[in-house]
Amino acid sequence: MAHSMRFFATVLLLAMLVMAIEMGSTQIAEARTCQSPSRLYKGECLSENCLVVCESEGFTDGDCRGLHYRCICTKPC
């Protein structure tokens, strides 16, 4: 009987510990991303060139997207 009570207490303690860890964990909010077509990019869109032009416009990233494969610049909002 004493052995089963000790086992039950151990399981209960572990369950409470796991719940406390889960409740105390912090979640990091993901930043929103703003996107805009490049105003300076001309010609056929190539990812490397698009990135360079977007960086010169003050954005952090750029990629060729869409049906017409346009240069779209992105940055955190």
PQR file with spaces between the fields and no chain letter, atoms N, CA, C, O and H, PARSE charges and radii, in Angstrom:
ATOM       1  N    MET     1       0.815   -1.181    0.000 -0.4000 1.5000
ATOM       2  CA   MET     1       0.000    0.000    0.000 -0.0000 2.0000
ATOM       3  C    MET     1       0.869    1.261    0.000  0.5500 1.7000
ATOM       4  O    MET     1       0.583    2.213   -0.725 -0.5500 1.4000
ATOM       5  N    ALA     2       1.922    1.265    0.807 -0.4000 1.5000
ATOM       6  CA   ALA     2       2.806    2.420    0.879 -0.0000 2.0000
ATOM       7  C    ALA     2       3.522    2.633   -0.451  0.5500 1.7000
ATOM       8  O    ALA     2       3.761    3.768   -0.863 -0.5500 1.4000
ATOM       9  H    ALA     2       2.155    0.490    1.396  0.4000 1.0000
ATOM      10  N    HIS     3       3.859    1.534   -1.118 -0.4000 1.5000
ATOM      11  CA   HIS     3       4.541    1.630   -2.405 -0.0000 2.0000
ATOM      12  C    HIS     3       3.636    2.273   -3.454  0.5500 1.7000
ATOM      13  O    HIS     3       4.106    3.107   -4.227 -0.5500 1.4000
ATOM      14  H    HIS     3       3.665    0.612   -0.784  0.4000 1.0000
ATOM      15  N    SER     4       2.353    1.912   -3.504 -0.4000 1.5000
ATOM      16  CA   SER     4       1.420    2.480   -4.486 -0.0000 2.0000
ATOM      17  C    SER     4       1.138    3.954   -4.185  0.5500 1.7000
ATOM      18  O    SER     4       0.943    4.735   -5.117 -0.5500 1.4000
ATOM      19  H    SER     4       1.971    1.235   -2.875  0.4000 1.0000
ATOM      20  N    MET     5       1.112    4.351   -2.930 -0.4000 1.5000
ATOM      21  CA   MET     5       0.904    5.763   -2.581 -0.0000 2.0000
ATOM      22  C    MET     5       2.107    6.605   -3.011  0.5500 1.7000
ATOM      23  O    MET     5       1.943    7.720   -3.507 -0.5500 1.4000
ATOM      24  H    MET     5       1.270    3.717   -2.173  0.4000 1.0000
ATOM      25  N    ARG     6       3.307    6.073   -2.822 -0.4000 1.5000
ATOM      26  CA   ARG     6       4.520    6.778   -3.219 -0.0000 2.0000
ATOM      27  C    ARG     6       4.551    6.924   -4.738  0.5500 1.7000
ATOM      28  O    ARG     6       4.913    7.980   -5.257 -0.5500 1.4000
ATOM      29  H    ARG     6       3.441    5.167   -2.419  0.4000 1.0000
ATOM      30  N    PHE     7       4.169    5.860   -5.451 -0.4000 1.5000
ATOM      31  CA   PHE     7       4.138    5.886   -6.917 -0.0000 2.0000
ATOM      32  C    PHE     7       3.111    6.919   -7.400  0.5500 1.7000
ATOM      33  O    PHE     7       3.404    7.703   -8.302 -0.5500 1.4000
ATOM      34  H    PHE     7       3.874    5.002   -5.029  0.4000 1.0000
ATOM      35  N    PHE     8       1.917    6.923   -6.808 -0.4000 1.5000
ATOM      36  CA   PHE     8       0.881    7.873   -7.172 -0.0000 2.0000
ATOM      37  C    PHE     8       1.338    9.309   -6.922  0.5500 1.7000
ATOM      38  O    PHE     8       1.108   10.185   -7.755 -0.5500 1.4000
ATOM      39  H    PHE     8       1.679    6.286   -6.075  0.4000 1.0000
ATOM      40  N    ALA     9       1.976    9.554   -5.792 -0.4000 1.5000
ATOM      41  CA   ALA     9       2.460   10.892   -5.459 -0.0000 2.0000
ATOM      42  C    ALA     9       3.530   11.343   -6.455  0.5500 1.7000
ATOM      43  O    ALA     9       3.559   12.508   -6.851 -0.5500 1.4000
ATOM      44  H    ALA     9       2.162    8.843   -5.115  0.4000 1.0000
ATOM      45  N    THR    10       4.403   10.427   -6.856 -0.4000 1.5000
ATOM      46  CA   THR    10       5.446   10.758   -7.826 -0.0000 2.0000
ATOM      47  C    THR    10       4.837   11.115   -9.177  0.5500 1.7000
ATOM      48  O    THR    10       5.237   12.099   -9.800 -0.5500 1.4000
ATOM      49  H    THR    10       4.380    9.480   -6.535  0.4000 1.0000
ATOM      50  N    VAL    11       3.872   10.320   -9.630 -0.4000 1.5000
ATOM      51  CA   VAL    11       3.212   10.591  -10.910 -0.0000 2.0000
ATOM      52  C    VAL    11       2.473   11.924  -10.854  0.5500 1.7000
ATOM      53  O    VAL    11       2.528   12.703  -11.806 -0.5500 1.4000
ATOM      54  H    VAL    11       3.547    9.521   -9.124  0.4000 1.0000
ATOM      55  N    LEU    12       1.794   12.189   -9.768 -0.4000 1.5000
ATOM      56  CA   LEU    12       1.070   13.444   -9.609 -0.0000 2.0000
ATOM      57  C    LEU    12       2.028   14.630   -9.616  0.5500 1.7000
ATOM      58  O    LEU    12       1.752   15.648  -10.252 -0.5500 1.4000
ATOM      59  H    LEU    12       1.749   11.557   -8.994  0.4000 1.0000
ATOM      60  N    LEU    13       3.136   14.506   -8.924 -0.4000 1.5000
ATOM      61  CA   LEU    13       4.134   15.570   -8.891 -0.0000 2.0000
ATOM      62  C    LEU    13       4.705   15.839  -10.277  0.5500 1.7000
ATOM      63  O    LEU    13       4.865   16.994  -10.671 -0.5500 1.4000
ATOM      64  H    LEU    13       3.360   13.679   -8.408  0.4000 1.0000
ATOM      65  N    LEU    14       5.013   14.774  -11.020 -0.4000 1.5000
ATOM      66  CA   LEU    14       5.536   14.942  -12.377 -0.0000 2.0000
ATOM      67  C    LEU    14       4.507   15.599  -13.298  0.5500 1.7000
ATOM      68  O    LEU    14       4.855   16.439  -14.128 -0.5500 1.4000
ATOM      69  H    LEU    14       4.883   13.836  -10.699  0.4000 1.0000
ATOM      70  N    ALA    15       3.243   15.212  -13.148 -0.4000 1.5000
ATOM      71  CA   ALA    15       2.181   15.811  -13.961 -0.0000 2.0000
ATOM      72  C    ALA    15       2.051   17.298  -13.659  0.5500 1.7000
ATOM      73  O    ALA    15       1.883   18.106  -14.572 -0.5500 1.4000
ATOM      74  H    ALA    15       2.960   14.529  -12.474  0.4000 1.0000
ATOM      75  N    MET    16       2.125   17.656  -12.400 -0.4000 1.5000
ATOM      76  CA   MET    16       2.035   19.067  -12.027 -0.0000 2.0000
ATOM      77  C    MET    16       3.242   19.849  -12.536  0.5500 1.7000
ATOM      78  O    MET    16       3.109   21.000  -12.950 -0.5500 1.4000
ATOM      79  H    MET    16       2.261   17.000  -11.658  0.4000 1.0000
ATOM      80  N    LEU    17       4.406   19.231  -12.506 -0.4000 1.5000
ATOM      81  CA   LEU    17       5.612   19.880  -13.012 -0.0000 2.0000
ATOM      82  C    LEU    17       5.506   20.146  -14.515  0.5500 1.7000
ATOM      83  O    LEU    17       5.853   21.229  -14.986 -0.5500 1.4000
ATOM      84  H    LEU    17       4.514   18.296  -12.169  0.4000 1.0000
ATOM      85  N    VAL    18       5.032   19.165  -15.252 -0.4000 1.5000
ATOM      86  CA   VAL    18       4.870   19.331  -16.695 -0.0000 2.0000
ATOM      87  C    VAL    18       3.853   20.432  -16.990  0.5500 1.7000
ATOM      88  O    VAL    18       4.071   21.253  -17.880 -0.5500 1.4000
ATOM      89  H    VAL    18       4.750   18.285  -14.869  0.4000 1.0000
ATOM      90  N    MET    19       2.758   20.453  -16.257 -0.4000 1.5000
ATOM      91  CA   MET    19       1.747   21.495  -16.461 -0.0000 2.0000
ATOM      92  C    MET    19       2.296   22.879  -16.137  0.5500 1.7000
ATOM      93  O    MET    19       1.987   23.842  -16.840 -0.5500 1.4000
ATOM      94  H    MET    19       2.581   19.786  -15.534  0.4000 1.0000
ATOM      95  N    ALA    20       3.096   22.994  -15.096 -0.4000 1.5000
ATOM      96  CA   ALA    20       3.676   24.280  -14.717 -0.0000 2.0000
ATOM      97  C    ALA    20       4.649   24.765  -15.783  0.5500 1.7000
ATOM      98  O    ALA    20       4.699   25.958  -16.084 -0.5500 1.4000
ATOM      99  H    ALA    20       3.346   22.212  -14.525  0.4000 1.0000
ATOM     100  N    ILE    21       5.417   23.851  -16.351 -0.4000 1.5000
ATOM     101  CA   ILE    21       6.360   24.232  -17.400 -0.0000 2.0000
ATOM     102  C    ILE    21       5.608   24.703  -18.636  0.5500 1.7000
ATOM     103  O    ILE    21       5.982   25.705  -19.244 -0.5500 1.4000
ATOM     104  H    ILE    21       5.376   22.882  -16.106  0.4000 1.0000
ATOM     105  N    GLU    22       4.552   23.990  -19.011 -0.4000 1.5000
ATOM     106  CA   GLU    22       3.768   24.363  -20.185 -0.0000 2.0000
ATOM     107  C    GLU    22       3.083   25.718  -19.991  0.5500 1.7000
ATOM     108  O    GLU    22       3.030   26.520  -20.923 -0.5500 1.4000
ATOM     109  H    GLU    22       4.247   23.176  -18.517  0.4000 1.0000
ATOM     110  N    MET    23       2.571   25.973  -18.821 -0.4000 1.5000
ATOM     111  CA   MET    23       1.881   27.232  -18.569 -0.0000 2.0000
ATOM     112  C    MET    23       2.862   28.399  -18.506  0.5500 1.7000
ATOM     113  O    MET    23       2.507   29.527  -18.848 -0.5500 1.4000
ATOM     114  H    MET    23       2.614   25.321  -18.063  0.4000 1.0000
ATOM     115  N    GLY    24       4.068   28.141  -18.079 -0.4000 1.5000
ATOM     116  CA   GLY    24       5.055   29.199  -17.938 -0.0000 2.0000
ATOM     117  C    GLY    24       5.837   29.494  -19.202  0.5500 1.7000
ATOM     118  O    GLY    24       6.582   30.473  -19.253 -0.5500 1.4000
ATOM     119  H    GLY    24       4.357   27.225  -17.800  0.4000 1.0000
ATOM     120  N    SER    25       5.682   28.672  -20.212 -0.4000 1.5000
ATOM     121  CA   SER    25       6.447   28.904  -21.441 -0.0000 2.0000
ATOM     122  C    SER    25       5.911   30.135  -22.151  0.5500 1.7000
ATOM     123  O    SER    25       4.703   30.358  -22.218 -0.5500 1.4000
ATOM     124  H    SER    25       5.077   27.877  -20.170  0.4000 1.0000
ATOM     125  N    THR    26       6.829   30.925  -22.677 -0.4000 1.5000
ATOM     126  CA   THR    26       6.433   32.140  -23.380 -0.0000 2.0000
ATOM     127  C    THR    26       6.357   31.875  -24.866  0.5500 1.7000
ATOM     128  O    THR    26       7.131   31.090  -25.414 -0.5500 1.4000
ATOM     129  H    THR    26       7.811   30.744  -22.623  0.4000 1.0000
ATOM     130  N    GLN    27       5.427   32.531  -25.502 -0.4000 1.5000
ATOM     131  CA   GLN    27       5.300   32.422  -26.940 -0.0000 2.0000
ATOM     132  C    GLN    27       5.801   33.715  -27.563  0.5500 1.7000
ATOM     133  O    GLN    27       5.469   34.808  -27.106 -0.5500 1.4000
ATOM     134  H    GLN    27       4.799   33.169  -25.057  0.4000 1.0000
ATOM     135  N    ILE    28       6.597   33.578  -28.603 -0.4000 1.5000
ATOM     136  CA   ILE    28       7.134   34.738  -29.293 -0.0000 2.0000
ATOM     137  C    ILE    28       6.181   35.090  -30.429  0.5500 1.7000
ATOM     138  O    ILE    28       5.860   34.249  -31.269 -0.5500 1.4000
ATOM     139  H    ILE    28       6.867   32.690  -28.975  0.4000 1.0000
ATOM     140  N    ALA    29       5.743   36.313  -30.441 -0.4000 1.5000
ATOM     141  CA   ALA    29       4.830   36.756  -31.502 -0.0000 2.0000
ATOM     142  C    ALA    29       5.622   36.935  -32.794  0.5500 1.7000
ATOM     143  O    ALA    29       6.716   37.499  -32.805 -0.5500 1.4000
ATOM     144  H    ALA    29       6.003   36.995  -29.758  0.4000 1.0000
ATOM     145  N    GLU    30       5.049   36.451  -33.856 -0.4000 1.5000
ATOM     146  CA   GLU    30       5.704   36.585  -35.152 -0.0000 2.0000
ATOM     147  C    GLU    30       5.397   37.964  -35.709  0.5500 1.7000
ATOM     148  O    GLU    30       4.248   38.406  -35.697 -0.5500 1.4000
ATOM     149  H    GLU    30       4.160   35.994  -33.848  0.4000 1.0000
ATOM     150  N    ALA    31       6.425   38.642  -36.196 -0.4000 1.5000
ATOM     151  CA   ALA    31       6.251   39.981  -36.719 -0.0000 2.0000
ATOM     152  C    ALA    31       5.487   39.935  -38.037  0.5500 1.7000
ATOM     153  O    ALA    31       5.640   39.005  -38.829 -0.5500 1.4000
ATOM     154  H    ALA    31       7.358   38.283  -36.206  0.4000 1.0000
ATOM     155  N    ARG    32       4.675   40.943  -38.252 -0.4000 1.5000
ATOM     156  CA   ARG    32       3.959   41.050  -39.520 -0.0000 2.0000
ATOM     157  C    ARG    32       4.925   41.475  -40.607  0.5500 1.7000
ATOM     158  O    ARG    32       5.910   42.162  -40.336 -0.5500 1.4000
ATOM     159  H    ARG    32       4.552   41.698  -37.609  0.4000 1.0000
ATOM     160  N    THR    33       4.651   41.076  -41.814 -0.4000 1.5000
ATOM     161  CA   THR    33       5.512   41.408  -42.946 -0.0000 2.0000
ATOM     162  C    THR    33       4.735   42.275  -43.924  0.5500 1.7000
ATOM     163  O    THR    33       3.651   41.905  -44.374 -0.5500 1.4000
ATOM     164  H    THR    33       3.851   40.518  -42.034  0.4000 1.0000
ATOM     165  N    CYS    34       5.300   43.432  -44.246 -0.4000 1.5000
ATOM     166  CA   CYS    34       4.704   44.319  -45.237 -0.0000 2.0000
ATOM     167  C    CYS    34       5.380   44.055  -46.576  0.5500 1.7000
ATOM     168  O    CYS    34       6.587   43.823  -46.637 -0.5500 1.4000
ATOM     169  H    CYS    34       6.180   43.733  -43.880  0.4000 1.0000
ATOM     170  N    GLN    35       4.598   44.092  -47.643 -0.4000 1.5000
ATOM     171  CA   GLN    35       5.168   43.878  -48.966 -0.0000 2.0000
ATOM     172  C    GLN    35       4.648   44.917  -49.937  0.5500 1.7000
ATOM     173  O    GLN    35       3.531   45.417  -49.806 -0.5500 1.4000
ATOM     174  H    GLN    35       3.617   44.281  -47.594  0.4000 1.0000
ATOM     175  N    SER    36       5.492   45.236  -50.924 -0.4000 1.5000
ATOM     176  CA   SER    36       5.152   46.249  -51.904 -0.0000 2.0000
ATOM     177  C    SER    36       5.906   45.951  -53.195  0.5500 1.7000
ATOM     178  O    SER    36       7.055   45.509  -53.151 -0.5500 1.4000
ATOM     179  H    SER    36       6.400   44.830  -51.031  0.4000 1.0000
ATOM     180  N    PRO    37       5.275   46.187  -54.345 -0.5600 1.5000
ATOM     181  CA   PRO    37       6.010   46.018  -55.604  0.2800 2.0000
ATOM     182  C    PRO    37       7.151   47.037  -55.676  0.5500 1.7000
ATOM     183  O    PRO    37       7.003   48.177  -55.236 -0.5500 1.4000
ATOM     184  N    SER    38       8.265   46.624  -56.223 -0.4000 1.5000
ATOM     185  CA   SER    38       9.404   47.523  -56.374 -0.0000 2.0000
ATOM     186  C    SER    38       9.049   48.641  -57.354  0.5500 1.7000
ATOM     187  O    SER    38       8.440   48.396  -58.396 -0.5500 1.4000
ATOM     188  H    SER    38       8.385   45.698  -56.581  0.4000 1.0000
ATOM     189  N    ARG    39       9.434   49.864  -57.009 -0.4000 1.5000
ATOM     190  CA   ARG    39       9.187   51.002  -57.900 -0.0000 2.0000
ATOM     191  C    ARG    39      10.327   51.203  -58.879  0.5500 1.7000
ATOM     192  O    ARG    39      10.145   51.842  -59.916 -0.5500 1.4000
ATOM     193  H    ARG    39       9.928   50.063  -56.163  0.4000 1.0000
ATOM     194  N    LEU    40      11.506   50.664  -58.566 -0.4000 1.5000
ATOM     195  CA   LEU    40      12.678   50.913  -59.407 -0.0000 2.0000
ATOM     196  C    LEU    40      13.068   49.752  -60.310  0.5500 1.7000
ATOM     197  O    LEU    40      13.835   49.940  -61.255 -0.5500 1.4000
ATOM     198  H    LEU    40      11.653   50.144  -57.724  0.4000 1.0000
ATOM     199  N    TYR    41      12.554   48.554  -60.035 -0.4000 1.5000
ATOM     200  CA   TYR    41      12.980   47.368  -60.782 -0.0000 2.0000
ATOM     201  C    TYR    41      12.407   47.392  -62.188  0.5500 1.7000
ATOM     202  O    TYR    41      11.207   47.592  -62.371 -0.5500 1.4000
ATOM     203  H    TYR    41      11.932   48.402  -59.268  0.4000 1.0000
ATOM     204  N    LYS    42      13.262   47.188  -63.180 -0.4000 1.5000
ATOM     205  CA   LYS    42      12.854   47.160  -64.581 -0.0000 2.0000
ATOM     206  C    LYS    42      13.358   45.873  -65.228  0.5500 1.7000
ATOM     207  O    LYS    42      14.410   45.359  -64.846 -0.5500 1.4000
ATOM     208  H    LYS    42      14.237   47.025  -63.032  0.4000 1.0000
ATOM     209  N    GLY    43      12.636   45.363  -66.179 -0.4000 1.5000
ATOM     210  CA   GLY    43      13.075   44.196  -66.935 -0.0000 2.0000
ATOM     211  C    GLY    43      12.607   42.888  -66.342  0.5500 1.7000
ATOM     212  O    GLY    43      11.770   42.858  -65.441 -0.5500 1.4000
ATOM     213  H    GLY    43      11.782   45.780  -66.489  0.4000 1.0000
ATOM     214  N    GLU    44      13.171   41.789  -66.871 -0.4000 1.5000
ATOM     215  CA   GLU    44      12.819   40.447  -66.414 -0.0000 2.0000
ATOM     216  C    GLU    44      13.259   40.257  -64.968  0.5500 1.7000
ATOM     217  O    GLU    44      14.381   40.606  -64.598 -0.5500 1.4000
ATOM     218  H    GLU    44      13.851   41.814  -67.603  0.4000 1.0000
ATOM     219  N    CYS    45      12.376   39.708  -64.164 -0.4000 1.5000
ATOM     220  CA   CYS    45      12.660   39.568  -62.738 -0.0000 2.0000
ATOM     221  C    CYS    45      13.575   38.380  -62.470  0.5500 1.7000
ATOM     222  O    CYS    45      13.259   37.245  -62.828 -0.5500 1.4000
ATOM     223  H    CYS    45      11.465   39.425  -64.464  0.4000 1.0000
ATOM     224  N    LEU    46      14.703   38.650  -61.843 -0.4000 1.5000
ATOM     225  CA   LEU    46      15.643   37.635  -61.371 -0.0000 2.0000
ATOM     226  C    LEU    46      15.793   37.849  -59.874  0.5500 1.7000
ATOM     227  O    LEU    46      15.985   38.981  -59.430 -0.5500 1.4000
ATOM     228  H    LEU    46      14.960   39.572  -61.552  0.4000 1.0000
ATOM     229  N    SER    47      15.710   36.787  -59.092 -0.4000 1.5000
ATOM     230  CA   SER    47      15.676   36.903  -57.637 -0.0000 2.0000
ATOM     231  C    SER    47      16.858   37.681  -57.064  0.5500 1.7000
ATOM     232  O    SER    47      16.680   38.492  -56.156 -0.5500 1.4000
ATOM     233  H    SER    47      15.555   35.867  -59.452  0.4000 1.0000
ATOM     234  N    GLU    48      18.081   37.439  -57.592 -0.4000 1.5000
ATOM     235  CA   GLU    48      19.261   38.120  -57.040 -0.0000 2.0000
ATOM     236  C    GLU    48      19.164   39.629  -57.273  0.5500 1.7000
ATOM     237  O    GLU    48      19.432   40.424  -56.373 -0.5500 1.4000
ATOM     238  H    GLU    48      18.226   36.780  -58.330  0.4000 1.0000
ATOM     239  N    ASN    49      18.778   40.011  -58.486 -0.4000 1.5000
ATOM     240  CA   ASN    49      18.683   41.434  -58.807 -0.0000 2.0000
ATOM     241  C    ASN    49      17.545   42.095  -58.044  0.5500 1.7000
ATOM     242  O    ASN    49      17.665   43.233  -57.590 -0.5500 1.4000
ATOM     243  H    ASN    49      18.560   39.366  -59.218  0.4000 1.0000
ATOM     244  N    CYS    50      16.453   41.379  -57.909 -0.4000 1.5000
ATOM     245  CA   CYS    50      15.303   41.907  -57.181 -0.0000 2.0000
ATOM     246  C    CYS    50      15.688   42.222  -55.736  0.5500 1.7000
ATOM     247  O    CYS    50      15.321   43.273  -55.210 -0.5500 1.4000
ATOM     248  H    CYS    50      16.355   40.454  -58.277  0.4000 1.0000
ATOM     249  N    LEU    51      16.411   41.332  -55.106 -0.4000 1.5000
ATOM     250  CA   LEU    51      16.842   41.537  -53.722 -0.0000 2.0000
ATOM     251  C    LEU    51      17.703   42.787  -53.597  0.5500 1.7000
ATOM     252  O    LEU    51      17.509   43.583  -52.679 -0.5500 1.4000
ATOM     253  H    LEU    51      16.708   40.478  -55.533  0.4000 1.0000
ATOM     254  N    VAL    52      18.649   42.965  -54.507 -0.4000 1.5000
ATOM     255  CA   VAL    52      19.547   44.128  -54.458 -0.0000 2.0000
ATOM     256  C    VAL    52      18.759   45.425  -54.629  0.5500 1.7000
ATOM     257  O    VAL    52      18.992   46.390  -53.902 -0.5500 1.4000
ATOM     258  H    VAL    52      18.807   42.318  -55.252  0.4000 1.0000
ATOM     259  N    VAL    53      17.836   45.456  -55.578 -0.4000 1.5000
ATOM     260  CA   VAL    53      17.034   46.656  -55.808 -0.0000 2.0000
ATOM     261  C    VAL    53      16.146   46.937  -54.597  0.5500 1.7000
ATOM     262  O    VAL    53      16.014   48.089  -54.184 -0.5500 1.4000
ATOM     263  H    VAL    53      17.647   44.672  -56.169  0.4000 1.0000
ATOM     264  N    CYS    54      15.536   45.898  -54.024 -0.4000 1.5000
ATOM     265  CA   CYS    54      14.682   46.096  -52.847 -0.0000 2.0000
ATOM     266  C    CYS    54      15.483   46.639  -51.661  0.5500 1.7000
ATOM     267  O    CYS    54      15.007   47.511  -50.934 -0.5500 1.4000
ATOM     268  H    CYS    54      15.643   44.962  -54.360  0.4000 1.0000
ATOM     269  N    GLU    55      16.680   46.129  -51.470 -0.4000 1.5000
ATOM     270  CA   GLU    55      17.528   46.639  -50.386 -0.0000 2.0000
ATOM     271  C    GLU    55      17.866   48.104  -50.616  0.5500 1.7000
ATOM     272  O    GLU    55      17.932   48.874  -49.658 -0.5500 1.4000
ATOM     273  H    GLU    55      17.067   45.420  -52.060  0.4000 1.0000
ATOM     274  N    SER    56      18.083   48.509  -51.870 -0.4000 1.5000
ATOM     275  CA   SER    56      18.379   49.913  -52.155 -0.0000 2.0000
ATOM     276  C    SER    56      17.162   50.799  -51.916  0.5500 1.7000
ATOM     277  O    SER    56      17.308   52.001  -51.695 -0.5500 1.4000
ATOM     278  H    SER    56      18.030   47.883  -52.648  0.4000 1.0000
ATOM     279  N    GLU    57      15.958   50.220  -51.958 -0.4000 1.5000
ATOM     280  CA   GLU    57      14.727   50.962  -51.688 -0.0000 2.0000
ATOM     281  C    GLU    57      14.388   50.984  -50.199  0.5500 1.7000
ATOM     282  O    GLU    57      13.384   51.580  -49.809 -0.5500 1.4000
ATOM     283  H    GLU    57      15.838   49.243  -52.137  0.4000 1.0000
ATOM     284  N    GLY    58      15.212   50.340  -49.354 -0.4000 1.5000
ATOM     285  CA   GLY    58      14.988   50.361  -47.910 -0.0000 2.0000
ATOM     286  C    GLY    58      14.258   49.149  -47.367  0.5500 1.7000
ATOM     287  O    GLY    58      13.868   49.143  -46.199 -0.5500 1.4000
ATOM     288  H    GLY    58      16.027   49.856  -49.670  0.4000 1.0000
ATOM     289  N    PHE    59      14.062   48.124  -48.178 -0.4000 1.5000
ATOM     290  CA   PHE    59      13.416   46.898  -47.728 -0.0000 2.0000
ATOM     291  C    PHE    59      14.473   45.892  -47.291  0.5500 1.7000
ATOM     292  O    PHE    59      15.655   46.057  -47.594 -0.5500 1.4000
ATOM     293  H    PHE    59      14.378   48.129  -49.127  0.4000 1.0000
ATOM     294  N    THR    60      14.052   44.851  -46.579 -0.4000 1.5000
ATOM     295  CA   THR    60      14.995   43.850  -46.088 -0.0000 2.0000
ATOM     296  C    THR    60      15.081   42.626  -46.984  0.5500 1.7000
ATOM     297  O    THR    60      16.038   41.857  -46.892 -0.5500 1.4000
ATOM     298  H    THR    60      13.092   44.717  -46.333  0.4000 1.0000
ATOM     299  N    ASP    61      14.078   42.431  -47.863 -0.4000 1.5000
ATOM     300  CA   ASP    61      14.069   41.249  -48.718 -0.0000 2.0000
ATOM     301  C    ASP    61      13.294   41.562  -49.987  0.5500 1.7000
ATOM     302  O    ASP    61      12.506   42.507  -50.034 -0.5500 1.4000
ATOM     303  H    ASP    61      13.300   43.056  -47.939  0.4000 1.0000
ATOM     304  N    GLY    62      13.528   40.757  -51.011 -0.4000 1.5000
ATOM     305  CA   GLY    62      12.804   40.918  -52.260 -0.0000 2.0000
ATOM     306  C    GLY    62      12.792   39.610  -53.014  0.5500 1.7000
ATOM     307  O    GLY    62      13.759   38.850  -52.975 -0.5500 1.4000
ATOM     308  H    GLY    62      14.167   39.990  -50.973  0.4000 1.0000
ATOM     309  N    ASP    63      11.686   39.347  -53.705 -0.4000 1.5000
ATOM     310  CA   ASP    63      11.550   38.089  -54.426 -0.0000 2.0000
ATOM     311  C    ASP    63      10.627   38.295  -55.618  0.5500 1.7000
ATOM     312  O    ASP    63       9.763   39.172  -55.604 -0.5500 1.4000
ATOM     313  H    ASP    63      10.900   39.964  -53.736  0.4000 1.0000
ATOM     314  N    CYS    64      10.821   37.474  -56.656 -0.4000 1.5000
ATOM     315  CA   CYS    64       9.967   37.521  -57.844 -0.0000 2.0000
ATOM     316  C    CYS    64       8.728   36.679  -57.575  0.5500 1.7000
ATOM     317  O    CYS    64       8.832   35.502  -57.231 -0.5500 1.4000
ATOM     318  H    CYS    64      11.523   36.762  -56.667  0.4000 1.0000
ATOM     319  N    ARG    65       7.540   37.295  -57.734 -0.4000 1.5000
ATOM     320  CA   ARG    65       6.298   36.598  -57.423 -0.0000 2.0000
ATOM     321  C    ARG    65       5.202   36.968  -58.411  0.5500 1.7000
ATOM     322  O    ARG    65       5.310   37.923  -59.181 -0.5500 1.4000
ATOM     323  H    ARG    65       7.456   38.251  -58.013  0.4000 1.0000
ATOM     324  N    GLY    66       4.156   36.178  -58.353 -0.4000 1.5000
ATOM     325  CA   GLY    66       2.933   36.492  -59.065 -0.0000 2.0000
ATOM     326  C    GLY    66       2.879   35.969  -60.482  0.5500 1.7000
ATOM     327  O    GLY    66       3.834   35.379  -60.987 -0.5500 1.4000
ATOM     328  H    GLY    66       4.068   35.402  -57.727  0.4000 1.0000
ATOM     329  N    LEU    67       1.737   36.198  -61.113 -0.4000 1.5000
ATOM     330  CA   LEU    67       1.480   35.730  -62.463 -0.0000 2.0000
ATOM     331  C    LEU    67       2.433   36.371  -63.463  0.5500 1.7000
ATOM     332  O    LEU    67       2.922   35.709  -64.378 -0.5500 1.4000
ATOM     333  H    LEU    67       0.961   36.678  -60.702  0.4000 1.0000
ATOM     334  N    HIS    68       2.693   37.657  -63.285 -0.4000 1.5000
ATOM     335  CA   HIS    68       3.583   38.383  -64.198 -0.0000 2.0000
ATOM     336  C    HIS    68       5.028   38.398  -63.711  0.5500 1.7000
ATOM     337  O    HIS    68       5.875   39.069  -64.300 -0.5500 1.4000
ATOM     338  H    HIS    68       2.296   38.196  -62.542  0.4000 1.0000
ATOM     339  N    TYR    69       5.309   37.669  -62.648 -0.4000 1.5000
ATOM     340  CA   TYR    69       6.653   37.510  -62.085 -0.0000 2.0000
ATOM     341  C    TYR    69       7.291   38.881  -61.829  0.5500 1.7000
ATOM     342  O    TYR    69       8.325   39.227  -62.401 -0.5500 1.4000
ATOM     343  H    TYR    69       4.621   37.124  -62.170  0.4000 1.0000
ATOM     344  N    ARG    70       6.635   39.646  -60.951 -0.4000 1.5000
ATOM     345  CA   ARG    70       7.111   40.989  -60.609 -0.0000 2.0000
ATOM     346  C    ARG    70       7.986   40.930  -59.374  0.5500 1.7000
ATOM     347  O    ARG    70       7.897   39.996  -58.577 -0.5500 1.4000
ATOM     348  H    ARG    70       5.795   39.365  -60.487  0.4000 1.0000
ATOM     349  N    CYS    71       8.827   41.929  -59.223 -0.4000 1.5000
ATOM     350  CA   CYS    71       9.710   42.038  -58.051 -0.0000 2.0000
ATOM     351  C    CYS    71       8.902   42.626  -56.902  0.5500 1.7000
ATOM     352  O    CYS    71       8.443   43.766  -56.970 -0.5500 1.4000
ATOM     353  H    CYS    71       8.900   42.688  -59.870  0.4000 1.0000
ATOM     354  N    ILE    72       8.731   41.827  -55.835 -0.4000 1.5000
ATOM     355  CA   ILE    72       7.978   42.245  -54.646 -0.0000 2.0000
ATOM     356  C    ILE    72       8.951   42.391  -53.486  0.5500 1.7000
ATOM     357  O    ILE    72       9.663   41.447  -53.144 -0.5500 1.4000
ATOM     358  H    ILE    72       9.104   40.900  -55.779  0.4000 1.0000
ATOM     359  N    CYS    73       8.984   43.561  -52.887 -0.4000 1.5000
ATOM     360  CA   CYS    73       9.876   43.854  -51.763 -0.0000 2.0000
ATOM     361  C    CYS    73       9.126   43.645  -50.448  0.5500 1.7000
ATOM     362  O    CYS    73       7.932   43.931  -50.358 -0.5500 1.4000
ATOM     363  H    CYS    73       8.406   44.328  -53.164  0.4000 1.0000
ATOM     364  N    THR    74       9.829   43.146  -49.427 -0.4000 1.5000
ATOM     365  CA   THR    74       9.218   42.897  -48.122 -0.0000 2.0000
ATOM     366  C    THR    74      10.093   43.443  -47.004  0.5500 1.7000
ATOM     367  O    THR    74      11.311   43.564  -47.141 -0.5500 1.4000
ATOM     368  H    THR    74      10.799   42.914  -49.500  0.4000 1.0000
ATOM     369  N    LYS    75       9.428   43.773  -45.877 -0.4000 1.5000
ATOM     370  CA   LYS    75      10.115   44.204  -44.654 -0.0000 2.0000
ATOM     371  C    LYS    75       9.165   44.024  -43.491  0.5500 1.7000
ATOM     372  O    LYS    75       7.951   43.975  -43.690 -0.5500 1.4000
ATOM     373  H    LYS    75       8.439   43.674  -45.766  0.4000 1.0000
ATOM     374  N    PRO    76       9.693   43.923  -42.268 -0.5600 1.5000
ATOM     375  CA   PRO    76       8.814   43.847  -41.091  0.2800 2.0000
ATOM     376  C    PRO    76       8.033   45.151  -40.953  0.5500 1.7000
ATOM     377  O    PRO    76       8.584   46.228  -41.179 -0.5500 1.4000
ATOM     378  N    CYS    77       6.763   45.065  -40.586 -0.4000 1.5000
ATOM     379  CA   CYS    77       5.920   46.270  -40.413 -0.0000 2.0000
ATOM     380  C    CYS    77       6.215   46.948  -39.101  0.5500 1.7000
ATOM     381  O    CYS    77       5.608   47.971  -38.784 -0.5500 1.4000
ATOM     382  H    CYS    77       6.315   44.190  -40.401  0.4000 1.0000
